[in-house]
Every structure is written in C-alpha cells, then in structure tokens.
Amino acid sequence: MKVEQIYTGCLAQGAYYIENNGEAAIIDPLREVQPYIEKAKRNHAKIKYVFETHFHADFVSGHIDLSAKTGAPIVYGPNAACEFDCISATDGQEFPLGNAKIRVIHTPGHTMESTCFLLIDPDGKATSLFSGDTLFIGDVGRPDLAQKVSADLTEDMLAGFLYDSLQNKIMPLADDIIVYPAHGAGSACGKNMSKETTDSLGNQKKTNYALNPALSREQFKKEVLTGLVAPPAYFPLNVLMNIQGYDSIDKVLERGQHALSPAAFEAAANETSALILDTRNAQTFAAGFVPNSINIAIDGSFAPWVGAMIPDIKQEILLVTEEGREEEVITRLARVGYDFTIGYLKGGIAAWKAAGKELDQIESISVEETLNRAQSGEGEIIDVRKNSEYLSEHIVDVENAPLDFINESMLKIKKDKTYFVHCASGYRSMIFISTLRARGYENLIDVQGGFKAIKESEKFKLSEYICPTTLL
C-alpha cells in the first residue's frame, strides 16, 4: 500500500497518489497532470480513478485532463452535478483499488457535495482519511463559499450541515486513522490551519476546536463563522470551471508560449487589453520594468495574489519573466484559472532594454532612509499588510491600507502626496505600488524589507515607534 501526499506550497494544497497491487487513484489533482501519469508509469501501475473531494474554489483541478489522458473515471460524492462525465457516488459506496478499497463518506458543509474518502487496507482496516476541505489540521473548511455559487444556501445553513458531518461521520472514526486534508496554512479555504499537513484523527479530536464534543450546534456555528474575511473574487469563477470544464492544459501552454520580440510585445500591449504581468523578484522589478506592468513575483504566494489582484480570470495577460521560467509561470497561472496568457517577452527585460524601449522604475529605500524622510515631512508611511497583521503590531500613527482590498485602500492615497509603502517583507508592497502606478499614482516609494526590516532596524528599536495590540 502506497500513500503519497503531493503538496504545493504556493497554493497550500495537497493532492494524493494512492497505489495498491498495480492500481492507483489520484485525489484532488493539480491542473498539470503529466507528473501523476509518469509516477504511475514508473511504478507499473494503472490510474484507475480520479477522486474529487468537492468542486474546488481556490484552484482549477486537473480531473478532466487526467481522465481524458488515462481513461480513469472522475468520482465525486453525492450532489455533484457535473457538466461532464463523472460518477456522483452514493454515501458509503466503495471503490476497489487492488486489494484495498476506498469508501465514500459524504460530509456536506463546506459545500453540499463535499466528501471524504476513507482508505481501507487489504486486511479491512481503515487507515487514512482524505478529508478534502471538510477537516483540516487545526481547522475545518469555511462554510461561506458555496453560497457564492448557489443563492439558496446560507452560511448558517452550511455551518449546521458541517457540524452534523463532523459529529456523525468523522468523530466516530478510529483515532489511529491518519488525516490527509486538501489544504494547509496559507489557504483561504479556512482561517486557522496548522502548518502541519497530516495528523492522526485522535490528536485532532483533542486539539481541533471544531471537533470539541462539548460544542453545541449553535456554539459550533458561532465559532466557525466568526472571523471570516471575504474570499478572493476568483473563487466562484474557479468553482464554475471545475463544474463546467475548461481548455486542456496543453492548449493553455501552447497559447501562452508565444515568444514575442520587444516590438511585437509592445504592439500587443498597445493593441489589446492585455495586462502586463512581470513575475521577477520585487527589487529586480523596481530597478527597471516595462511601463504599466504589475509585479507579482513568482517566488512567493504567486497564485493567490494573482487571484486577488486580477478580478477577471479571462483577462488576457502578457508576461515578463526570468528567462527559462515562462512555462512555469503559465502553468501556475492556469492552476487558478488564468488561461489566457497570449505571449511573453522573448529575452526578458534585457531584450527590451537592448531594443531601446522605455523603462520605468520604482524608488526603493532602506528603513533608515524611510524614517529620516518621513520625519522631515517628505511623506507618510503606509502599511499594506492584512488588517489582522496590522492589529497585531504596527508603527505608531501609521495607517493601514491592506493590499487584499486594494480598491478600497487606494481611496486613502492622494496622487499629489508621497507615501512610503511597507508590507511584511517587501513582496506585497511592490504589488501594491506597481498596481497603483499603472493607475497613475507616481509618488509611492517602497520600503525595502518591510516590517521585518523595520523591527530589526536600530532606528525603530525604540518602543515608542512600535505599537502592539495591548497599546491600541
């Protein structure tokens, strides 16, 4: 028996490869499916099933491509109304896998079709629970997402279903079962997930607030619904892609990998409504970029921030990347439904410069220079971290303008004033500044290293500069 978690950090997502006696099953596959096919081939196994725990909101699954390429049926739990061929299994239905079997446990609450899959070994012992977004390590799936797709559902109704699922379907299972969730810390599908990506069910019964047997139904609903922030706008659009289908990843890669000369790239930018997305490191970007580019660095929480900053998943995109990373960027865009990359700058920014094309720059300064210039009255410091981060600790008298609500935050920015922009480390501040610069805001200056560098700086070590929660 083989169980392998295939974890993708930038999405905080776990897919699973299960194999027994020459047969394999894949649970919640990513968009690019060739690695699963190659893994099964190396192991001399046949992919027999593609299991989906629910219609995902935070990424586009690879179920359709994987089924098409292997012939394996797609299996959902009850209530799954797919617009493609799939099996909507019944609660308790079992699927043989070699000498083992996988049992369907319908657990509505996160969504109405949400389902866990219980792996039962050849000796008849239940060993592993693939819990999807029903049960995370330290948390449970938020019950306010499915209502974005179906107006008939309310978060209160879904929270009640989730309580019943946990109490009646999950809690009775044996303590030694290993829980394999669909997500870990960093995912927007929950609010309090652990950095750990597996645990025993017995330990979760002891430590996960949502499995506290003393919680009444109403107490549980209050606990699970308190503290939820608005989900990213692309979530409902990804759900629809997972329900309705999508272009093959092969077609998406072919469409996106058009190498454009600087002249052709400039023409495409001028003649289409394409957004120019530069995925280089923030400081490298600041030193010189194609005018009106948005910077979201590939080496960071790339896909979630793309989803947060680009509201239309059908937006045409032109790429500027580090040379050799074009396919990686196109693939990672496709993971969250952004399938319409129409080309990339061949030779990168070096080719743009060599062609004599115009370059823009963003000023980026040290925290020491930031404090000196702010104290001299040159401008104001502004904090673009999430509100929860800001409330935890921030610079005294500095306003919060969270990146994740940029359309509201930009109302706090005046075009004729200078602002020194910081986040936690410098990743998000460059997204913020580049986005507003493309909208005509030219007086935003990046604070290198963000709040981490601020706290480490000698100039900011005096307690009067830092305001913790207890002083608010």
C-alpha positions as CSV (number, residue, x, y, z in Angstrom):
1,M,0.0,0.0,0.0
2,K,1.4,3.4,-1.0
3,V,0.0,6.8,0.0
4,E,1.9,9.9,-1.1
5,Q,1.0,13.5,-0.4
6,I,2.0,15.8,-3.2
7,Y,2.0,19.2,-1.6
8,T,2.2,22.5,-3.5
9,G,3.3,25.3,-1.2
10,C,2.2,28.3,-3.2
11,L,-1.4,27.0,-3.1
12,A,-1.1,25.3,0.3
13,Q,-2.7,22.4,-1.5
14,G,-2.4,18.6,-1.1
15,A,-3.1,16.2,-3.8
16,Y,-2.7,12.4,-3.2
17,Y,-1.4,9.4,-5.0
18,I,-2.7,6.1,-3.7
19,E,-1.5,2.8,-5.1
20,N,-2.2,-0.9,-4.3
21,N,-1.4,-4.0,-6.3
22,G,-0.8,-2.2,-9.6
23,E,-3.8,0.1,-9.4
24,A,-3.6,3.8,-8.5
25,A,-6.0,6.6,-7.6
26,I,-5.4,10.3,-7.6
27,I,-7.3,12.6,-5.2
28,D,-7.7,16.4,-6.0
29,P,-5.1,16.6,-8.8
30,L,-3.5,19.8,-9.8
31,R,-4.0,21.2,-13.3
32,E,-0.8,19.8,-14.8
33,V,-1.4,16.1,-14.8
34,Q,1.6,14.6,-16.5
35,P,3.5,14.1,-13.2
36,Y,0.8,11.8,-12.0
37,I,0.8,9.8,-15.2
38,E,4.6,9.5,-15.1
39,K,4.6,8.4,-11.5
40,A,2.1,5.6,-12.2
41,K,4.1,4.6,-15.2
42,R,7.3,4.4,-13.2
43,N,5.5,2.2,-10.7
44,H,4.0,0.0,-13.4
45,A,0.6,0.9,-12.1
46,K,-2.7,1.9,-13.9
47,I,-4.6,5.0,-12.8
48,K,-8.0,3.6,-12.1
49,Y,-9.9,6.6,-10.5
50,V,-9.7,10.3,-10.2
51,F,-11.4,11.3,-6.9
52,E,-12.5,14.8,-6.2
53,T,-13.5,15.8,-2.7
54,H,-15.6,18.8,-3.9
55,F,-15.7,21.5,-6.6
56,H,-12.7,23.5,-5.5
57,A,-12.8,27.3,-5.3
58,D,-9.1,28.2,-4.8
59,F,-7.7,26.2,-7.8
60,V,-8.7,24.6,-11.0
61,S,-8.3,20.8,-10.6
62,G,-6.8,18.5,-13.3
63,H,-9.6,16.0,-13.1
64,I,-10.8,16.5,-16.7
65,D,-7.4,16.3,-18.4
66,L,-6.3,13.4,-16.2
67,S,-9.4,11.4,-17.0
68,A,-9.1,12.1,-20.7
69,K,-5.5,11.0,-20.8
70,T,-5.9,7.9,-18.7
71,G,-9.5,6.8,-19.2
72,A,-10.0,6.8,-15.4
73,P,-13.5,7.9,-14.3
74,I,-13.9,11.0,-12.3
75,V,-15.6,10.3,-8.9
76,Y,-17.4,12.9,-6.8
77,G,-19.6,12.4,-3.8
78,P,-23.4,12.9,-3.7
79,N,-25.0,16.1,-5.0
80,A,-22.2,16.6,-7.6
81,A,-23.9,18.0,-10.8
82,C,-21.0,17.8,-13.2
83,E,-21.3,19.2,-16.8
84,F,-19.0,16.4,-18.0
85,D,-19.0,12.6,-17.5
86,C,-18.5,11.8,-13.8
87,I,-19.7,9.4,-11.2
88,S,-21.7,11.0,-8.4
89,A,-21.2,8.3,-5.8
90,T,-23.6,7.4,-3.1
91,D,-22.7,7.8,0.6
92,G,-20.9,4.6,1.7
93,Q,-20.2,3.4,-1.8
94,E,-16.9,1.6,-2.1
95,F,-14.4,1.5,-4.9
96,P,-11.9,-1.4,-5.1
97,L,-8.3,-0.4,-5.6
98,G,-6.1,-3.5,-6.0
99,N,-6.8,-5.5,-2.8
100,A,-7.8,-2.3,-0.9
101,K,-10.9,-0.2,-1.2
102,I,-11.9,3.5,-0.9
103,R,-15.1,4.3,0.8
104,V,-17.2,7.4,0.1
105,I,-18.2,9.4,3.2
106,H,-20.5,12.3,2.3
107,T,-19.7,15.3,4.5
108,P,-21.7,18.4,3.4
109,G,-21.0,21.7,5.0
110,H,-18.0,23.3,3.2
111,T,-20.0,22.6,0.1
112,M,-23.0,20.4,-0.4
113,E,-21.1,17.8,-2.4
114,S,-18.1,17.8,0.0
115,T,-16.9,14.3,0.5
116,C,-14.2,12.5,2.4
117,F,-12.6,9.3,1.1
118,L,-11.7,6.6,3.6
119,L,-8.9,4.2,2.6
120,I,-9.3,0.6,3.8
121,D,-6.3,-1.7,3.6
122,P,-6.4,-5.3,2.3
123,D,-6.9,-6.5,5.9
124,G,-10.1,-4.5,6.2
125,K,-8.6,-1.8,8.5
126,A,-9.4,1.9,7.8
127,T,-6.0,3.6,7.7
128,S,-6.4,7.0,6.0
129,L,-9.0,9.7,5.7
130,F,-8.7,12.1,2.7
131,S,-10.7,14.9,4.2
132,G,-10.8,17.5,1.4
133,D,-11.9,20.8,2.9
134,T,-14.2,19.2,5.5
135,L,-11.4,18.8,8.0
136,F,-8.1,20.5,8.1
137,I,-5.3,20.1,10.6
138,G,-6.4,22.6,13.3
139,D,-9.5,23.8,11.5
140,V,-12.4,23.0,9.2
141,G,-13.5,24.3,5.8
142,R,-15.2,27.6,5.8
143,P,-19.0,27.3,5.2
144,D,-19.5,30.6,3.4
145,L,-18.1,29.8,-0.1
146,A,-20.8,27.6,-1.6
147,Q,-23.4,30.4,-1.2
148,K,-21.4,32.4,-3.7
149,V,-22.4,29.8,-6.3
150,S,-25.9,29.0,-5.1
151,A,-28.2,31.7,-3.7
152,D,-30.3,29.0,-2.0
153,L,-27.6,28.3,0.6
154,T,-26.7,30.4,3.6
155,E,-23.5,30.3,5.6
156,D,-25.6,29.4,8.7
157,M,-27.3,26.5,6.9
158,L,-23.9,25.2,5.7
159,A,-22.3,25.6,9.1
160,G,-25.1,23.4,10.5
161,F,-24.5,20.7,7.9
162,L,-20.8,20.8,8.6
163,Y,-21.5,20.3,12.4
164,D,-23.6,17.3,11.6
165,S,-21.0,15.9,9.2
166,L,-18.2,16.2,11.8
167,Q,-20.2,14.8,14.7
168,N,-21.9,12.0,12.8
169,K,-19.4,11.0,10.2
170,I,-15.9,12.0,11.3
171,M,-15.9,11.7,15.1
172,P,-17.0,8.0,15.2
173,L,-13.9,7.0,13.1
174,A,-10.9,5.4,14.8
175,D,-8.3,7.6,16.5
176,D,-5.4,6.0,14.7
177,I,-6.6,7.0,11.2
178,I,-4.3,9.5,9.5
179,V,-6.0,12.6,8.3
180,Y,-4.8,13.9,4.9
181,P,-6.5,17.3,4.2
182,A,-6.7,19.2,0.9
183,H,-5.0,22.3,2.4
184,G,-2.6,23.7,5.0
185,A,-1.7,27.0,6.5
186,G,-1.9,29.8,3.9
187,S,-5.0,28.7,2.2
188,A,-8.0,31.0,2.1
189,C,-10.3,28.0,2.5
190,G,-10.0,28.1,6.3
191,K,-9.0,30.5,8.9
192,N,-6.8,28.7,11.5
193,M,-5.0,25.9,9.7
194,S,-1.8,24.4,11.1
195,K,1.5,24.4,9.3
196,E,1.4,20.6,9.6
197,T,-0.2,18.8,6.7
198,T,-1.1,15.5,8.3
199,D,-2.1,14.3,11.8
200,S,-3.8,11.4,13.5
201,L,-7.6,11.8,13.8
202,G,-7.2,11.1,17.6
203,N,-4.9,14.1,18.0
204,Q,-7.3,16.3,16.0
205,K,-10.1,15.3,18.3
206,K,-8.1,16.6,21.2
207,T,-6.7,19.8,19.6
208,N,-9.0,21.0,16.8
209,Y,-11.6,23.4,18.2
210,A,-14.2,22.3,15.7
211,L,-14.1,18.7,17.0
212,N,-14.7,19.7,20.6
213,P,-17.6,17.3,21.6
214,A,-18.8,19.9,24.2
215,L,-19.7,22.4,21.5
216,S,-23.4,22.6,20.8
217,R,-24.6,23.0,17.2
218,E,-25.2,26.8,17.8
219,Q,-21.9,27.2,19.6
220,F,-20.1,25.5,16.7
221,K,-21.8,27.7,14.1
222,K,-20.7,30.8,16.0
223,E,-17.1,29.5,16.3
224,V,-16.7,28.6,12.7
225,L,-18.4,31.7,11.3
226,T,-16.5,34.2,13.5
227,G,-13.5,35.9,12.0
228,L,-14.1,35.0,8.3
229,V,-12.9,37.6,5.8
230,A,-14.2,38.0,2.3
231,P,-12.9,35.3,0.0
232,P,-10.9,36.2,-3.1
233,A,-13.1,37.3,-6.0
234,Y,-11.8,34.5,-8.3
235,F,-13.1,31.7,-6.1
236,P,-16.6,31.4,-7.6
237,L,-15.1,31.5,-11.1
238,N,-12.8,28.6,-10.3
239,V,-15.8,26.6,-9.0
240,L,-17.6,27.1,-12.3
241,M,-14.5,26.0,-14.2
242,N,-14.4,22.9,-12.1
243,I,-18.1,22.2,-12.7
244,Q,-18.3,23.1,-16.3
245,G,-14.9,22.1,-17.7
246,Y,-12.0,24.1,-19.3
247,D,-9.4,24.1,-22.0
248,S,-6.8,21.4,-21.8
249,I,-3.6,22.5,-20.1
250,D,-1.8,21.5,-23.3
251,K,-3.8,24.1,-25.2
252,V,-3.2,26.7,-22.5
253,L,0.6,26.2,-22.6
254,E,0.6,26.3,-26.4
255,R,-1.4,29.6,-26.4
256,G,0.8,31.2,-23.8
257,Q,4.2,30.2,-25.0
258,H,4.4,32.7,-27.9
259,A,7.8,34.3,-27.8
260,L,7.3,38.0,-28.7
261,S,10.1,40.3,-29.8
262,P,10.2,43.7,-28.0
263,A,8.4,45.3,-31.0
264,A,5.8,42.6,-31.1
265,F,5.3,42.7,-27.3
266,E,4.9,46.5,-27.4
267,A,2.4,46.2,-30.2
268,A,0.4,43.5,-28.4
269,A,0.3,45.7,-25.2
270,N,-0.9,48.7,-27.2
271,E,-3.4,46.9,-29.5
272,T,-5.1,44.6,-27.0
273,S,-6.5,44.9,-23.5
274,A,-3.8,42.6,-22.1
275,L,-2.4,43.2,-18.7
276,I,1.4,43.1,-18.5
277,L,2.4,40.8,-15.6
278,D,6.1,40.9,-14.5
279,T,7.0,37.9,-12.3
280,R,10.5,38.8,-11.4
281,N,11.8,39.5,-7.9
282,A,10.4,42.7,-6.4
283,Q,13.7,44.6,-6.2
284,T,14.8,43.5,-9.7
285,F,11.5,44.7,-11.0
286,A,11.8,48.1,-9.2
287,A,15.2,48.7,-11.0
288,G,13.6,48.7,-14.4
289,F,10.3,47.4,-16.0
290,V,8.0,47.8,-18.9
291,P,5.7,50.8,-18.2
292,N,2.3,49.9,-16.7
293,S,3.5,46.4,-15.7
294,I,2.1,44.8,-12.5
295,N,4.7,43.0,-10.4
296,I,3.6,39.7,-8.7
297,A,6.8,37.7,-8.1
298,I,6.8,34.0,-9.0
299,D,8.8,33.2,-5.9
300,G,6.2,33.9,-3.3
301,S,2.4,33.4,-2.8
302,F,2.0,33.9,-6.5
303,A,-1.2,32.2,-7.5
304,P,-3.3,33.5,-4.6
305,W,-2.2,37.1,-5.2
306,V,-2.8,36.8,-8.9
307,G,-6.4,35.7,-8.0
308,A,-6.8,38.6,-5.6
309,M,-5.4,41.3,-7.9
310,I,-6.8,40.3,-11.3
311,P,-10.6,40.0,-11.0
312,D,-11.3,38.6,-14.4
313,I,-9.9,35.1,-15.0
314,K,-10.4,35.6,-18.7
315,Q,-8.1,38.6,-18.7
316,E,-5.5,38.4,-21.5
317,I,-2.0,38.5,-20.0
318,L,1.4,39.4,-21.4
319,L,4.3,38.1,-19.4
320,V,7.7,39.4,-18.4
321,T,9.6,36.6,-16.6
322,E,13.1,35.4,-15.8
323,E,14.4,33.6,-18.9
324,G,13.5,29.9,-18.8
325,R,10.6,30.3,-16.4
326,E,7.9,31.1,-18.9
327,E,6.2,27.7,-18.9
328,E,6.3,27.6,-15.1
329,V,4.5,30.9,-14.8
330,I,1.9,30.0,-17.4
331,T,1.2,26.7,-15.6
332,R,0.9,28.4,-12.2
333,L,-1.5,30.9,-13.7
334,A,-3.6,28.1,-15.1
335,R,-3.8,26.4,-11.7
336,V,-6.1,29.3,-10.6
337,G,-7.9,29.6,-13.9
338,Y,-6.0,32.3,-15.7
339,D,-5.8,30.5,-19.0
340,F,-5.4,33.5,-21.4
341,T,-1.7,34.3,-21.4
342,I,-1.1,35.4,-25.0
343,G,2.7,35.6,-25.1
344,Y,5.8,36.6,-23.3
345,L,8.7,39.0,-23.8
346,K,11.4,37.0,-25.6
347,G,14.8,37.7,-24.0
348,G,13.1,39.3,-21.0
349,I,13.8,42.8,-19.8
350,A,17.4,42.7,-21.2
351,A,16.0,42.4,-24.7
352,W,13.6,45.3,-24.0
353,K,16.5,47.5,-22.9
354,A,18.7,46.4,-25.8
355,A,15.9,47.5,-28.2
356,G,15.9,51.0,-26.7
357,K,12.4,50.7,-25.3
358,E,11.2,52.9,-22.4
359,L,11.8,51.7,-18.9
360,D,10.0,52.7,-15.7
361,Q,11.4,52.5,-12.2
362,I,10.1,52.4,-8.6
363,E,12.2,54.0,-5.9
364,S,13.0,51.6,-3.1
365,I,14.8,52.8,0.1
366,S,16.1,51.4,3.4
367,V,14.1,51.7,6.6
368,E,16.6,54.2,8.0
369,E,16.1,56.5,5.0
370,T,12.3,56.0,5.3
371,L,12.3,57.2,8.9
372,N,14.5,60.2,8.1
373,R,12.4,61.3,5.1
374,A,9.1,60.7,6.9
375,Q,10.3,62.7,10.0
376,S,11.4,65.6,7.7
377,G,7.8,65.8,6.4
378,E,8.5,64.5,2.9
379,G,5.8,61.9,3.1
380,E,3.7,59.4,5.1
381,I,4.4,55.8,5.9
382,I,1.6,53.4,5.0
383,D,1.2,49.7,5.9
384,V,-0.4,47.4,3.3
385,R,-0.3,44.2,5.3
386,K,-3.6,42.4,6.2
387,N,-5.6,44.1,8.9
388,S,-5.0,41.2,11.3
389,E,-1.2,41.7,10.9
390,Y,-1.6,45.4,11.4
391,L,-3.7,45.0,14.6
392,S,-1.1,42.6,16.0
393,E,1.7,45.1,15.7
394,H,2.4,48.2,13.7
395,I,4.3,51.5,13.6
396,V,2.6,54.2,15.7
397,D,0.2,56.5,13.8
398,V,0.7,54.7,10.5
399,E,-2.5,54.0,8.6
400,N,-3.4,50.5,7.3
401,A,-4.3,50.1,3.6
402,P,-4.5,46.4,3.0
403,L,-3.4,45.0,-0.4
404,D,-6.1,42.4,-0.4
405,F,-8.7,45.2,-0.5
406,I,-6.8,47.5,-2.9
407,N,-9.8,49.2,-4.5
408,E,-10.9,50.4,-1.1
409,S,-7.3,51.0,0.1
410,M,-6.4,53.2,-2.9
411,L,-9.1,55.7,-1.7
412,K,-6.7,56.5,1.2
413,I,-4.0,57.5,-1.3
414,K,-3.7,61.0,-2.7
415,K,-1.9,61.4,-6.0
416,D,-0.2,64.6,-5.0
417,K,1.3,63.2,-1.8
418,T,4.3,60.9,-1.2
419,Y,3.9,57.6,0.6
420,F,6.5,55.2,1.9
421,V,4.8,51.8,1.5
422,H,5.7,48.7,3.5
423,C,4.3,45.2,4.0
424,A,5.8,42.3,5.9
425,S,8.9,41.6,3.8
426,G,8.7,43.7,0.6
427,Y,6.7,41.2,-1.6
428,R,3.2,42.8,-1.3
429,S,4.4,46.4,-1.2
430,M,5.7,46.1,-4.7
431,I,2.4,44.6,-5.9
432,F,0.6,47.5,-4.3
433,I,2.9,50.2,-5.7
434,S,3.1,48.7,-9.2
435,T,-0.7,48.3,-9.4
436,L,-1.3,51.9,-8.3
437,R,1.5,53.2,-10.5
438,A,-0.3,51.6,-13.5
439,R,-3.3,53.7,-12.4
440,G,-1.4,56.9,-12.4
441,Y,-0.1,57.1,-8.8
442,E,3.6,58.1,-9.1
443,N,4.6,59.1,-5.6
444,L,4.8,55.7,-3.9
445,I,8.1,54.6,-2.5
446,D,8.9,51.0,-1.5
447,V,10.4,50.3,2.0
448,Q,13.0,47.6,1.5
449,G,12.5,44.5,3.7
450,G,9.1,45.6,5.0
451,F,8.1,45.4,8.7
452,K,10.6,42.7,9.4
453,A,13.4,45.1,8.4
454,I,11.7,47.9,10.4
455,K,11.7,45.8,13.6
456,E,15.4,44.9,13.1
457,S,16.5,48.4,12.4
458,E,18.3,50.4,15.2
459,K,16.2,53.4,14.4
460,F,12.9,51.6,15.1
461,K,14.0,49.6,18.1
462,L,12.8,52.4,20.4
463,S,9.5,51.2,21.9
464,E,7.6,54.4,21.0
465,Y,7.8,53.6,17.3
466,I,6.1,50.1,17.6
467,C,2.5,49.8,18.7
468,P,1.5,46.3,19.8
469,T,-2.1,45.2,20.3
470,T,-2.0,45.9,24.0
471,L,-1.4,49.6,23.4
472,L,-4.2,50.1,20.8
